[in-house]
Amino acid sequence: MRQRKYKAWNKKTKTMTKPFTSDDFLLFDPDEEMYFWELLDFSGFTDVNGVELYESDIYTWESWVSPTQSKRRVAVVNYSIGNDGDGYHTSGFTLACGWQDSFEKIGNWWENPEMREEVRAQGDHGGG
């Protein structure tokens, strides 16, 4: 069974937490207004460098448009779903297709707003 892990973006301070588990939810101040936080679920995937991919992470990969030509693509992890029993997890269309062997995380929707336009231009957005 996969351990549920998260990161959280604080919209007020514009800072990202380090990864934590559901056991760590008590780290948040109960008096703090929760609408300042965006909870980001671990997708179950890592990139080519071993970096974990969470919801709202922006990644790149090479997509083959023909047998001899590839195109650099950029997308954002939109959601994370899966069957914890067999370890199958999916996160967004491209991750579900199993092409993750060439994925590389290049940023995050919240931390790198300058990357949003490139993601939107390719039609795979939804991080925020």
C-alpha positions, 0 to 999 in steps of 0.5 A, spaced: 500 500 500 502 506 497 504 511 503 499 518 502 504 523 501 503 531 500 506 538 500 502 544 501 502 551 498 501 557 502 497 562 498 498 567 503 506 567 504 507 564 497 511 558 500 511 550 499 512 545 505 516 539 505 513 533 503 509 530 509 504 524 511 497 524 513 500 523 520 503 530 520 497 534 518 497 536 526 503 540 524 498 545 521 496 551 526 488 549 527 487 556 528 490 558 521 485 559 516 485 553 511 483 557 505 490 559 505 493 552 503 493 548 497 494 541 498 498 537 493 498 529 493 504 525 491 502 522 484 506 515 485 511 517 480 518 520 480 522 523 474 528 521 471 532 524 476 528 521 482 524 527 484 517 525 486 512 528 482 506 532 486 499 535 483 501 542 480 508 540 478 510 542 471 514 536 467 517 536 460 518 530 456 519 528 449 513 526 445 514 522 438 510 526 433 513 521 427 518 515 427 524 520 426 521 526 430 520 528 437 517 534 440 518 537 447 512 537 451 510 541 457 504 539 462 502 539 469 500 534 474 492 535 474 490 530 479 492 523 483 488 517 483 490 510 483 489 503 486 493 502 493 493 495 493 497 493 486 501 500 486 498 502 480 497 510 480 495 515 475 496 522 474 494 526 468 493 523 461 500 523 460 503 519 466 497 514 465 500 512 458 506 510 462 511 515 458 514 517 465 521 514 463 522 520 460 519 525 464 523 531 468 520 536 473 522 543 471 517 547 476 511 547 480 504 551 478 504 555 484 512 556 485 513 558 477 507 562 475 512 564 469 511 557 466 504 557 466 503 560 459 507 554 456 503 549 459 496 553 457 499 553 450 499 546 450 493 545 453 494 541 459 493 545 465 489 545 471 494 546 477 491 552 479 
